[in-house]
Amino acid sequence: MTQRQAPRYHYFFSLAVQQETTVRIATNISALPEPRQPLLLSWLLLGAAALIGLFSGLAIGGARSGALDLSLLAVPQLSTQFVGRFIAASLPETAYQSSALPDARQGVAPITAGSLVRMSEPIFTDPNTDQQMLVPGWSQPRNLSNSPARVVNPVLLAGPGGQLHALWEEDNRIYHTFRRDGVWSTPTSMVTGFQPAAGLAADGSVHLVFSSQFFGRYRVFHAIWNGDYWSLPRLVSKTSGNATSPALAIDRSGLVHASWADTAPGFSIIYHGWLESTWLNEPIQNARGDIPALVADEKADRLYLAFQGSSISGGKREVYFAQGHVYSWPAPENVSLTPDAESINAALALDGESKVHLVWQEDVGGTSRVRYRWGRQSNWSAMEDISDPDHDAHYATVAVTQASQVSVVWQQGTALIYRKRFTGGETWDPQVTLVRNDGGLGEPALAGEPTGEINLAWTGWTSVSERDLFLSQREPLLRPKVFMPGIVTGR
């Protein structure tokens, strides 16, 4: 059975800069108030970084991944490099000029504004070596990462006005690219970390949470992209345990919520955090498990959470569901209800009537299947197997577009399989193979745009990389009907 795996990790260290120009080591890191730092503050940072260099293993702002070897760097040299990267982290990121946060990936030529290509002119891949879409209506794949390294854990966000953001993990760093006015930006590395999750706020800002190692423990951090540049990370998981597998959602008031797996009580339990003037958090009672998925319901002003977990006595994992908001979280309920089978990797989405559509991976007789239910807490539909029972199915993801079209994509061998249904219908359309790659692919991510377009991202092998991030788009499933007025003449 396949399950999401975390790569190797690197140490995390950052600075917090107060407006009164004092510098201190902190774990609760505030965003820089200005895009550029004054020269005096830079000299202050030089002195502070000389001390910090004894501990630092992470630099922000596009630095190459990997811990610095202090035995090879003199303290002044280390300080200069650290401060340079620290200041670079606050410089604007834009789609129309070379990125201020440099791309440090070896072997990848820098992408300038003149080389950006519009979505209407897709970059076609070589059909002899790379994947091609096999179903009409989907655009040919665009390579978003374009890197010789291995890309994992992709995140896709869609918003009004054609906004589209992609984030992923590569060489233990988080990368970001975005589409603005039909033009894609240069991929930019922001921070060392893994397991990114993100959400798009009403003002167009992107909120990112990720896990990274800090002073010997894995913690969850939060950063914000304001349309031009990324803030410095702030600590989210202020606990004594290891915090991993974060998820993020933004409610209708704009409050940012995060959920993650935390070992503070001595075993893995789901925590919920929310951002006020600082990050607050508390464990969700009876939510023993990991790998949470989180969505916000703007109509009902609720949060919906799914995760995998086993009982205190052990045994097979089940998929659990809970709904709540800030301090109020009733006990989670078991929605997979198969104590003799492993149920993992849950994903969920909401339709226009605030109904939850939930998919997960379950082992049935030695074969992994994609299972599906829809409904609300304590009121669920019958369970359905929507994948081919004769083939292993992994990494299912779900999205709802135009309030009523449910789309599910999963990995089946060397292919991505797609099925859809309407919320008012009783049956699913037959499954279709969207794309195939004999070298390997997986980790699909779906994002529906407000106008109905469906965006699909996935990681796939190419002839020149371990695995890259690809994107394809389908036009809306439903088009508005246009009625022409008729004129009736007669006696």
C-alpha positions as CSV (number, residue, x, y, z in Angstrom):
1,M,0.0,0.0,0.0
2,T,1.3,3.4,-0.9
3,Q,1.2,6.3,1.5
4,R,2.6,9.8,1.3
5,Q,6.2,9.9,2.6
6,A,8.2,12.8,3.9
7,P,11.7,13.3,2.5
8,R,14.9,14.0,4.5
9,Y,14.8,17.2,6.5
10,H,17.1,20.2,7.2
11,Y,17.4,22.6,10.1
12,F,15.3,25.7,10.3
13,F,16.4,29.1,11.7
14,S,15.1,32.6,11.3
15,L,15.2,36.1,12.7
16,A,12.5,38.5,13.9
17,V,13.1,42.2,13.4
18,Q,11.2,44.7,15.6
19,Q,10.3,48.1,14.2
20,E,12.5,49.9,16.8
21,T,15.5,48.2,15.0
22,T,16.3,45.8,17.8
23,V,17.2,42.3,16.8
24,R,16.4,39.2,18.7
25,I,16.2,35.4,18.2
26,A,12.6,34.3,18.2
27,T,10.3,31.5,17.2
28,N,7.3,33.7,16.6
29,I,8.5,35.5,13.5
30,S,6.7,38.6,12.2
31,A,6.6,39.7,8.6
32,L,9.0,42.4,7.6
33,P,7.1,45.8,7.5
34,E,9.1,47.2,4.5
35,P,10.4,45.5,1.3
36,R,13.9,46.7,1.8
37,Q,16.0,47.1,5.0
38,P,18.0,50.2,5.9
39,L,21.8,50.0,5.8
40,L,22.1,50.6,9.6
41,L,19.8,47.6,10.3
42,S,21.9,45.5,7.9
43,W,25.0,46.2,10.0
44,L,23.1,45.3,13.1
45,L,22.1,42.1,11.5
46,L,25.7,41.4,10.6
47,G,26.7,41.4,14.2
48,A,23.7,39.3,15.3
49,A,24.2,36.8,12.6
50,A,27.8,36.2,13.7
51,L,26.3,34.7,16.9
52,I,23.4,33.1,15.1
53,G,25.8,31.4,12.7
54,L,26.7,29.0,15.4
55,F,23.3,27.4,15.2
56,S,21.9,28.3,11.8
57,G,21.1,25.6,9.2
58,L,18.5,27.5,7.1
59,A,18.7,30.6,5.1
60,I,15.6,32.3,3.6
61,G,15.3,33.7,0.2
62,G,16.4,31.2,-2.4
63,A,19.5,29.8,-0.7
64,R,20.6,26.4,-1.8
65,S,19.2,23.6,0.3
66,G,21.3,21.8,2.9
67,A,22.8,22.7,6.2
68,L,25.8,25.0,6.2
69,D,29.1,23.5,7.3
70,L,30.5,26.0,9.8
71,S,33.9,24.4,9.6
72,L,34.3,25.6,6.1
73,L,33.1,29.2,6.6
74,A,34.6,32.0,8.7
75,V,32.1,33.7,10.9
76,P,32.2,37.1,9.1
77,Q,31.6,35.3,5.7
78,L,28.8,33.3,7.2
79,S,27.3,36.4,8.7
80,T,27.4,38.3,5.3
81,Q,25.8,35.4,3.5
82,F,23.0,35.1,6.1
83,V,22.2,38.8,6.2
84,G,22.2,38.9,2.4
85,R,19.7,36.1,2.2
86,F,17.7,37.6,5.0
87,I,17.3,40.9,3.2
88,A,16.6,39.2,-0.1
89,A,13.7,37.5,1.4
90,S,11.8,40.8,1.7
91,L,12.4,41.9,-1.9
92,P,9.4,42.0,-4.3
93,E,8.5,38.9,-6.3
94,T,6.9,39.7,-9.6
95,A,5.9,37.9,-12.8
96,Y,7.2,40.7,-15.0
97,Q,10.9,40.9,-14.1
98,S,13.6,38.6,-12.9
99,S,12.8,37.3,-9.4
100,A,14.4,39.0,-6.5
101,L,14.6,35.6,-4.8
102,P,17.1,33.8,-7.0
103,D,16.5,30.3,-8.2
104,A,19.5,28.3,-7.0
105,R,18.8,25.1,-8.8
106,Q,21.8,23.9,-10.7
107,G,21.4,23.3,-14.4
108,V,18.3,25.3,-14.9
109,A,18.6,28.4,-17.0
110,P,16.9,31.5,-15.5
111,I,13.5,32.4,-16.9
112,T,13.1,36.0,-17.9
113,A,9.9,37.9,-18.6
114,G,10.5,37.7,-22.3
115,S,10.5,33.9,-22.2
116,L,7.2,33.5,-20.3
117,V,4.5,31.8,-22.3
118,R,0.7,32.4,-22.0
119,M,-1.7,29.6,-21.2
120,S,-3.2,30.0,-24.7
121,E,0.2,28.9,-26.1
122,P,0.9,25.7,-24.1
123,I,4.4,24.2,-23.9
124,F,4.1,20.8,-25.5
125,T,6.1,17.9,-24.2
126,D,7.8,15.2,-26.2
127,P,5.3,12.4,-26.7
128,N,8.2,9.9,-26.9
129,T,9.5,10.7,-23.4
130,D,6.9,12.6,-21.5
131,Q,3.2,12.6,-20.7
132,Q,0.5,13.8,-23.0
133,M,-3.2,14.3,-22.3
134,L,-5.3,11.5,-23.8
135,V,-8.7,13.1,-23.4
136,P,-10.0,15.9,-25.6
137,G,-10.9,19.1,-23.8
138,W,-7.8,19.1,-21.5
139,S,-4.9,21.3,-22.4
140,Q,-1.5,19.7,-23.1
141,P,0.7,19.6,-20.0
142,R,2.8,22.6,-19.0
143,N,6.0,21.9,-17.0
144,L,5.8,24.3,-14.1
145,S,8.9,23.3,-12.2
146,N,11.4,22.7,-15.0
147,S,14.0,21.3,-12.7
148,P,16.4,18.3,-12.8
149,A,15.5,17.6,-9.1
150,R,12.6,15.6,-7.7
151,V,9.4,17.5,-7.1
152,V,6.9,16.2,-4.4
153,N,3.9,17.4,-2.5
154,P,2.3,19.8,-5.0
155,V,-0.3,22.3,-4.0
156,L,-2.6,24.1,-6.4
157,L,-4.8,27.2,-5.7
158,A,-7.3,28.9,-8.0
159,G,-9.0,32.2,-7.5
160,P,-11.0,35.0,-9.2
161,G,-9.7,36.7,-12.3
162,G,-7.7,33.7,-13.5
163,Q,-5.4,33.6,-10.5
164,L,-3.6,30.3,-10.2
165,H,-0.8,29.4,-7.8
166,A,1.4,26.3,-7.6
167,L,3.6,25.4,-4.7
168,W,5.7,22.3,-4.2
169,E,8.7,20.7,-2.3
170,E,12.0,20.2,-4.1
171,D,15.3,19.4,-2.5
172,N,13.8,20.2,1.0
173,R,12.8,23.7,-0.1
174,I,9.4,25.1,-0.9
175,Y,8.9,26.7,-4.4
176,H,6.2,29.0,-5.7
177,T,5.0,30.1,-9.1
178,F,1.8,31.9,-10.1
179,R,-0.2,32.9,-13.1
180,R,-1.2,36.6,-13.4
181,D,-3.0,38.0,-16.5
182,G,-2.3,34.7,-18.3
183,V,1.5,34.9,-17.7
184,W,3.4,32.5,-15.4
185,S,6.1,33.8,-13.1
186,T,9.6,32.3,-12.6
187,P,9.6,29.5,-10.0
188,T,10.9,31.0,-6.7
189,S,12.3,29.2,-3.6
190,M,11.2,30.9,-0.4
191,V,12.2,28.8,2.5
192,T,13.6,25.4,3.6
193,G,10.8,23.1,4.6
194,F,8.6,20.2,3.5
195,Q,4.9,19.2,3.3
196,P,3.5,22.6,2.1
197,A,-0.2,23.4,2.3
198,A,-1.8,26.7,1.3
199,G,-4.9,28.8,0.9
200,L,-5.9,31.9,-1.1
201,A,-7.5,34.8,0.8
202,A,-10.1,37.2,-0.5
203,D,-7.5,39.9,-1.0
204,G,-5.4,37.7,-3.3
205,S,-2.7,36.9,-0.7
206,V,-1.4,33.4,-0.4
207,H,-1.1,31.8,3.1
208,L,1.4,29.0,3.3
209,V,2.0,26.5,6.2
210,F,4.8,24.0,6.1
211,S,6.9,21.8,8.4
212,S,10.6,22.3,9.1
213,Q,13.1,21.2,11.7
214,F,14.0,23.8,14.4
215,F,16.3,23.1,17.3
216,G,15.8,19.3,17.0
217,R,12.1,19.2,16.6
218,Y,9.8,19.4,13.6
219,R,7.5,22.4,13.8
220,V,4.8,24.1,11.6
221,F,5.4,27.6,10.3
222,H,3.3,30.1,8.4
223,A,4.3,32.7,5.7
224,I,2.3,35.1,3.6
225,W,2.7,36.2,0.0
226,N,1.2,39.7,-0.5
227,G,1.3,39.7,-4.3
228,D,4.9,41.0,-4.5
229,Y,7.0,39.2,-1.8
230,W,6.9,36.6,0.9
231,S,6.9,37.5,4.6
232,L,9.3,35.8,7.0
233,P,7.9,32.6,8.6
234,R,6.1,32.6,11.9
235,L,5.8,29.7,14.3
236,V,2.4,28.0,14.4
237,S,2.9,24.8,16.4
238,K,4.0,26.1,19.8
239,T,4.0,22.6,21.4
240,S,6.6,20.3,22.9
241,G,6.0,17.6,20.2
242,N,6.9,17.1,16.6
243,A,4.5,18.8,14.2
244,T,4.1,17.5,10.7
245,S,1.6,17.2,7.8
246,P,-0.1,20.7,8.1
247,A,-3.3,21.7,6.4
248,L,-4.7,25.2,6.0
249,A,-8.1,26.9,5.4
250,I,-9.4,30.5,5.5
251,D,-12.9,31.1,6.8
252,R,-15.4,33.7,5.6
253,S,-14.2,36.3,8.1
254,G,-10.6,35.9,6.8
255,L,-9.4,34.1,9.8
256,V,-6.6,31.7,8.9
257,H,-6.8,28.2,10.4
258,A,-4.3,25.4,10.3
259,S,-4.4,21.7,11.3
260,W,-1.5,19.3,11.8
261,A,-0.4,16.1,13.4
262,D,1.5,16.6,16.7
263,T,3.2,14.2,19.1
264,A,3.1,16.5,22.2
265,P,1.0,14.0,24.3
266,G,3.4,11.2,23.4
267,F,1.4,10.0,20.4
268,S,0.1,11.6,17.2
269,I,-2.9,13.8,17.7
270,I,-4.6,16.4,15.5
271,Y,-4.1,20.0,16.5
272,H,-6.1,23.1,15.4
273,G,-4.5,26.5,15.3
274,W,-5.8,29.9,14.2
275,L,-4.1,33.3,13.6
276,E,-5.3,36.3,15.6
277,S,-2.5,38.8,16.6
278,T,-0.4,35.6,17.1
279,W,-1.0,31.9,16.4
280,L,-3.1,30.1,19.0
281,N,-3.7,26.4,19.1
282,E,-5.2,23.5,21.0
283,P,-5.6,19.7,20.4
284,I,-8.8,18.4,19.1
285,Q,-10.2,16.1,21.6
286,N,-10.3,12.4,20.7
287,A,-8.6,13.1,17.3
288,R,-5.8,10.6,17.5
289,G,-4.2,10.4,14.1
290,D,-2.3,12.2,11.3
291,I,-2.4,13.6,7.8
292,P,-5.3,16.0,8.2
293,A,-7.3,17.6,5.4
294,L,-9.1,20.9,6.2
295,V,-11.7,23.0,4.3
296,A,-13.7,26.0,5.4
297,D,-17.5,26.4,4.7
298,E,-18.2,30.1,4.1
299,K,-22.0,29.6,4.2
300,A,-22.2,27.8,7.5
301,D,-19.1,29.4,9.0
302,R,-17.7,26.0,9.9
303,L,-14.5,24.0,9.4
304,Y,-14.5,20.4,8.1
305,L,-11.7,18.1,9.0
306,A,-10.8,14.6,7.8
307,F,-7.8,12.6,9.0
308,Q,-6.6,9.0,9.4
309,G,-6.1,7.3,12.7
310,S,-6.3,4.1,14.7
311,S,-7.7,3.5,18.2
312,I,-5.7,3.5,21.4
313,S,-5.4,-0.3,21.2
314,G,-3.9,0.0,17.7
315,G,-5.2,-1.9,14.8
316,K,-6.0,-0.8,11.2
317,R,-6.4,2.9,10.5
318,E,-9.7,4.4,9.8
319,V,-10.8,7.8,8.2
320,Y,-12.4,10.2,10.7
321,F,-14.4,13.4,10.1
322,A,-15.1,16.3,12.4
323,Q,-16.7,19.7,12.0
324,G,-16.1,22.7,14.3
325,H,-14.8,26.3,14.6
326,V,-12.0,27.7,16.8
327,Y,-12.8,26.3,20.3
328,S,-15.8,24.2,19.4
329,W,-15.0,20.7,18.1
330,P,-17.4,17.8,18.7
331,A,-16.0,14.3,18.8
332,P,-14.8,13.0,15.4
333,E,-16.8,10.3,13.8
334,N,-15.6,7.2,11.9
335,V,-16.7,7.5,8.2
336,S,-14.7,4.6,6.7
337,L,-16.1,2.0,9.1
338,T,-13.8,-0.8,8.0
339,P,-11.9,-2.0,11.1
340,D,-10.3,-4.9,9.1
341,A,-8.9,-2.7,6.3
342,E,-6.4,0.2,6.1
343,S,-8.1,3.5,5.3
344,I,-5.7,6.4,4.6
345,N,-5.1,9.6,2.6
346,A,-8.4,11.4,2.9
347,A,-9.3,14.4,0.8
348,L,-12.5,16.5,0.8
349,A,-14.3,19.3,-1.0
350,L,-17.6,21.3,-0.6
351,D,-20.4,21.8,-3.0
352,G,-22.8,24.8,-3.3
353,E,-25.1,23.4,-0.6
354,S,-22.4,22.9,2.0
355,K,-22.3,19.1,1.5
356,V,-19.0,17.5,2.0
357,H,-17.5,15.2,-0.7
358,L,-15.0,12.8,0.8
359,V,-12.6,10.4,-0.9
360,W,-9.9,8.1,0.6
361,Q,-7.7,5.1,-0.2
362,E,-8.6,1.8,1.3
363,D,-7.1,-1.7,1.1
364,V,-9.7,-4.3,0.1
365,G,-8.5,-7.8,-0.4
366,G,-5.0,-6.7,-1.0
367,T,-5.9,-4.0,-3.6
368,S,-6.0,-0.3,-2.9
369,R,-9.3,1.3,-3.9
370,V,-10.7,4.8,-4.0
371,R,-13.8,5.1,-1.8
372,Y,-16.3,8.0,-1.7
373,R,-19.0,9.4,0.5
374,W,-20.9,12.6,0.6
375,G,-23.1,14.3,3.2
376,R,-22.6,16.0,6.5
377,Q,-21.7,14.9,10.0
378,S,-23.8,12.0,11.1
379,N,-25.7,12.0,7.8
380,W,-23.6,10.3,5.1
381,S,-24.4,8.6,1.9
382,A,-23.7,5.0,1.3
383,M,-20.0,4.2,0.7
384,E,-19.0,3.7,-3.0
385,D,-16.0,2.2,-4.7
386,I,-15.3,4.5,-7.6
387,S,-12.0,3.0,-8.9
388,D,-11.4,-0.2,-10.8
389,P,-11.3,-3.0,-8.2
390,D,-8.8,-4.9,-10.3
391,H,-6.1,-2.3,-10.1
392,D,-4.4,-0.4,-7.2
393,A,-5.5,3.2,-6.9
394,H,-3.7,5.8,-4.8
395,Y,-3.6,9.5,-4.0
396,A,-7.2,10.4,-4.7
397,T,-8.1,14.1,-4.8
398,V,-11.5,15.8,-5.2
399,A,-12.8,19.2,-6.3
400,V,-16.2,20.7,-6.9
401,T,-16.7,23.2,-9.6
402,Q,-19.7,25.4,-10.5
403,A,-21.2,24.3,-7.2
404,S,-22.4,21.0,-8.5
405,Q,-19.7,19.1,-10.6
406,V,-17.7,16.7,-8.5
407,S,-14.4,15.7,-10.1
408,V,-12.0,13.0,-8.7
409,V,-8.6,12.1,-10.0
410,W,-6.3,9.3,-8.7
411,Q,-3.1,7.4,-9.7
412,Q,-3.5,4.0,-11.1
413,G,-0.2,2.4,-12.0
414,T,1.5,4.8,-14.5
415,A,-1.7,6.7,-15.3
416,L,-4.0,9.3,-13.8
417,I,-7.7,8.3,-13.8
418,Y,-10.6,10.8,-13.9
419,R,-14.3,10.4,-12.9
420,K,-17.0,13.0,-12.5
421,R,-20.6,13.3,-11.4
422,F,-23.2,15.9,-10.7
423,T,-24.3,16.4,-7.2
424,G,-28.0,15.8,-8.1
425,G,-27.2,12.6,-10.1
426,E,-27.2,9.0,-8.9
427,T,-24.3,7.6,-10.9
428,W,-20.8,8.5,-11.9
429,D,-19.6,8.9,-15.5
430,P,-17.3,6.1,-16.7
431,Q,-13.7,6.5,-15.6
432,V,-11.2,7.8,-18.2
433,T,-7.5,7.8,-18.4
434,L,-6.3,11.4,-18.6
435,V,-2.6,10.9,-18.9
436,R,0.0,8.1,-18.9
437,N,3.7,8.1,-18.2
438,D,5.6,4.8,-18.2
439,G,8.4,6.5,-16.3
440,G,6.1,7.2,-13.4
441,L,3.7,9.9,-12.2
442,G,1.5,10.6,-9.2
443,E,0.3,13.0,-6.5
444,P,-2.5,14.7,-8.4
445,A,-3.9,18.0,-7.1
446,L,-7.1,19.6,-8.3
447,A,-8.3,23.3,-8.1
448,G,-11.5,24.6,-9.6
449,E,-11.8,28.2,-10.7
450,P,-14.9,30.3,-9.9
451,T,-15.8,30.4,-13.6
452,G,-15.8,26.6,-13.7
453,E,-12.4,25.7,-15.2
454,I,-10.7,22.6,-13.7
455,N,-7.0,22.7,-13.1
456,L,-5.0,19.5,-12.5
457,A,-1.4,19.3,-11.4
458,W,0.7,16.2,-10.9
459,T,4.3,15.1,-10.6
460,G,5.7,13.1,-13.4
461,W,9.0,11.7,-14.6
462,T,10.8,13.2,-17.6
463,S,13.9,12.3,-19.6
464,V,15.9,15.1,-17.9
465,S,14.7,15.1,-14.3
466,E,13.7,12.8,-11.5
467,R,10.2,14.3,-11.4
468,D,8.7,17.6,-12.5
469,L,5.4,19.4,-11.8
470,F,2.9,19.5,-14.7
471,L,-0.4,21.4,-15.2
472,S,-3.4,20.8,-17.5
473,Q,-6.7,22.7,-17.6
474,R,-10.2,21.8,-18.7
475,E,-12.8,24.3,-19.7
476,P,-16.0,24.5,-17.6
477,L,-18.3,21.4,-17.8
478,L,-21.3,23.7,-17.9
479,R,-21.7,26.7,-20.2
480,P,-24.4,29.3,-19.7
481,K,-27.2,29.0,-22.2
482,V,-27.9,32.0,-24.4
483,F,-31.4,32.5,-25.6
484,M,-32.0,34.6,-28.7
485,P,-35.2,36.6,-28.6
486,G,-37.7,35.5,-31.3
487,I,-40.2,37.7,-33.2
488,V,-43.5,36.2,-34.1
489,T,-45.5,37.8,-36.9
490,G,-48.9,37.1,-38.1
491,R,-52.3,38.5,-38.7
